[in-house]
Amino acid sequence: MLATLWFAAGSTLRPERREALLDAARTTASEHPLRERCGVTAANDRVVVLRALAARVEPAMQLLAAVWARWREAAWQLPASTPRVWRT
């Protein structure tokens, strides 16, 4: 399965903010079992994208949730509070 997580902004991301998001995702991914099958890029000046390829849903969801938590902290200095829909 292919999993995608994206961070999009309404205006151009400042370079240091974009780099912080990229670094957060890359650090998190480097510690995950899917590290060889995922990548993060800045698709353009407003979007950062994480893609992962996995044989099962669970490992991909774990990676996406971990990166999402890091992005929430890096972008807004907020703790992760898992969306309820992710638990259904």
Secondary structure as UniProt FT lines:
FT   STRAND          2..8
FT   HELIX           15..30
FT   TURN            33..34
FT   HELIX           35..37
FT   STRAND          38..44
FT   TURN            45..46
FT   STRAND          47..53
FT   HELIX           57..76
FT   HELIX           84..87
//
